């Protein structure tokens, strides 16, 4: 009890400072994670902490004083070492993120549709999974890591016959193609048509285990199919594929005025209620058109 009585809880300003520092540290770690600067930051921090601990434990007061005096110079060194990352962070702050997500998703839909139509015209088989909320890391690990921006040329070249990664599926997360040559889980549904090939069964199996959208191009007939929630709709044309991908992937954006926002909702039917019904609409369409 005496120990607890000695603990002084911070006031409102103290909690606010803790919250701000936690917020800053979290986003600094998130920003540097996965970059080359992350290793430099980790080494830089560990070196500084170890030096401070050693000088404190062994009572090396002179060295401890020098380290504290060099704190200003360490800040300058930090700015120089992480200059590219800091410049990128400032550039990110200058971007308009209100519409960036919508633009990114629209671009992704366009690139996927262009690649799929090209592959279908040439009767080149393809299997493209678009990750949504449920992660696909275990499936990604069965293939080859790529982590590249999605472009129609990249997708088409991966599935071109006799290339090393053509015999498998690709996984797209946001606007990045993370892995290719992946082995998707095959569906075990007994009622599936025997005419369905391995790609179609893999597409259905993938959507049974995750909430991903999977686009399939038949190598034999050049037909385009889309699988979602364990269902498969076949014989899609370019316009219908674009519409169905957009229905699920595109998100509503914020408008500047309320009236403009209402017109935007009426035109594209992207109200929260409509988005909540998206999955039901997709399921009904799949039920009506699947074979």
N, C-alpha and C positions, 0 to 999 in steps of 0.2 A: 504493500500500500504506500510505503514511503517513497518507493521508486516511482510509482504512478503520480504521486503528489508533486514530484519534482519536474514532471513533464509539463511543459507549457504549450498549450495548443495555440497555433497562430490565429490571429484575428482575420477579419474579412479581407484586408489588404494582403495578408500573408497567403491565404488560400488563393487569392487572385494571382499573386506572383507564381505560386506553384503551378496553377493551371496554365498560365502563359508559358512558363518554362517547359512544362510537359508537352504542350502543343508545339513549341518551337523544336524541341529535341525530336519529337516524333516525326515531324515533316522533314527535318534535316536527314534523319536516318532513312526515311522513305525515298527522299530525293536522291541520295547517294547510293542506295541499294541497287546492285546490279551494274554499277559503273566501275570504271577503272579507279576513279577517285575513292571508292569505298575502301579498297585495300590500303591506299595511302592514308586515309582518315583513320582507319583502325590502327595502323602502325604508328601514326603520329600521336594518337591518344594514348595508346599503350606505353609508348616511350616516355611521354610526359608523366603519366601516372606512376610508372615504375621509378623514375628519377625522384619524384616528390616523395614517394614512400620510403625509398632508400635513404634519402637525406634526412627524413624525419625520424625513422627508426634508429639509425646509427648516429643521430645528433650531429649531422654534418651541417651545422648552422650556416657556415659561409656559402656552401653550395646551394643550400635551400634559399638563402637570401638572393643569390645570383639568379636562380631560376625564377623567383618572384619578380626580380627586377627586369628580367628578359621577357616578361609577359606581353609587354607592348610590341616587342620585336617578333614574338611568336604570332601575334595577331597579324602583323604585316606578312610574315612568312606564310600564314594560312591563306591570306588573300592571293598571294603569288602562286602558291601550289595549286589552289583550287580555282584559279581564274576562269578556265573554260566552264566548269560547273556553275560558278556564280553567275557568269554571263548568261548561261542557258536559263538559270532560274529567273533572272531579271527579264529575259525575253518572254518567259512563260507568264510572268505577271502582266506583261503588256498585251497578252492575247485576249480576245473576247471569247470567253468560255461558254457564253450563253448559248451560242449556236454551234459551237465546235463539235459537240457530240453528235448533233443531227447531221452536220455536214460530213463527219467521218463515217457515220452509218450509211448515208446515201452513197458516198463514194465507194464504200465496201460493197454494197448491193450492185452498183453499176459494174464494178470490176469482176465480181463473181459471175454476173449474168453474161458479160462479154466473153469471159473465158469459157463458160459452159456452152454457150451458143456456138463458139468456134469449135470446141471439141465435139459437139453433137453433129455439126455439119460434116466433120471428117471421120465420124464414127470412131472416136477415140474414147475409151472408157475412162471414167473419173469418179472419184469418191471424195466429197468435200464436206467436212463437218464444221459447223459454226457454233462454238461454245457460247452458252448463255450464263445461267446462274450456277449450275452444277459443274464443278471442275472436271477436267479430263486428263489430269496429270499422269495417271496410271497408263492410259492409252498412249499418251505422247511418248512415254518412256519406251514403248515398243518400236518406235520409229527413229528417224534421224532428226536431230534438232536443227532448225534453220533460223528461226526468229528474224524474219524479214518482212518488210512492208508488202502487203498484198497488192499485186498487179496482175492484170490479165495475162501478160507475157510470162510471168513467173509460174502461174497456175498451169497454163497451157504447156510450158516446157517440161514441167514435172511429170505430166501424164503422157508425154509423147512416147510412143513405143520404143522399147529397148533402152530407155534411160534407167539409171540405177534405182530411182525411187518411184517409178510409174506403177509398180505392182503393190499398191497399198492405198491408204487414205491420208488426206492432209487434215490438219486441225488448225482452225483460225480462231484466234482470241482477239476481240476488238478488231483492230485493223492490221494485226500481225499474223503472219503465217508462221506458227511456232514449230511445227513438226510435219514431216512427210514420211511416206512409206510405213505408216502406222497400221497395226493389226486391230481392226474393230471387232468387238464381240459379235458373234453370229446369233441371229434370232433362232430360238428353239420352238417357235409357234408351229404347231402341227398343221394348222389350217392354211398355211401359206401356199400359194400356187407353186407347183413344181416347175413352172416356167421361169420362176425368178432365179437369177444367178447369184453367185457369191456376193457380188457388190451390193445387190439389193437386200440380201439377207443381213449383210454387215451393217447396212444403213439402218435397217429396222432394229437390229440388235443394239446399235449405238443409242438410238432414241428411246429404247426400252429402259436403258440403264441411266441415261442422262436426259436433260431437257434441251439438248442440242438440236439444231436443224441440220439435216444431212441432204446434200444434193448428189444425185447419182446420174451419170451418163452411161447408157448402155453401149457396150462395144459392138454388139451384133446389129442392133437396129438404130443406134444413134438417138434413141428417145431420152427425154429428160424426165427425171422423177424427183420427188421431194418427200422425205420421211420426217415425221414428227410424232412424238409420243407413241411410238410403236406402230404407226400407221403409214401407209405409202400411197401417194397419189402419182399416177403415171401419165405420160403423154402430154407434158406441159410444153407450151410454146414460150417464146421470149417474154411476151407481155404478161402472161399469167405467172410465170416464175418470178418476174420482177415484182408483181403485185403481192404475191404471197410472202416473199422474203421481206418486202417493205412492211407488210402488215404486222410482222412479228418483231423485226429488228429496229425499225424506226421508232424514235421516242419523241414525245411532244417537246416543243421548245417554248420559251417564254416570250411573249409579245410585249411591246412597249405600252400599249393601252389596253383597257378591258374590252372595248368594242372590237379592236383588232384581234385580240385573243379569241373572242367568241366567233368571229368570222373564220379564223384559222381552224377552230374546232369543227365548225359546221362543214367546212370545205374538205378537210382530211379525216374527219371523224376520229380525232385523237384525244377525246375527252377521257378523264380517268375512268368513267363508266365503260367507254368503248374499249379502252385498253384492258380493263378487267374481263371483258367478254372476248378478247382476242383468242385466247386458247380454246374457248368453247366454239367459236366460229371456225377455227382451223380444224378442230376435231370433227365437226359436223360436215365440213367440206371433204375431209378425208374419208369419212364414212360413206358419203354419197358417191365418191369417185374412185375409191380404192378398189383393187381387185385382188 
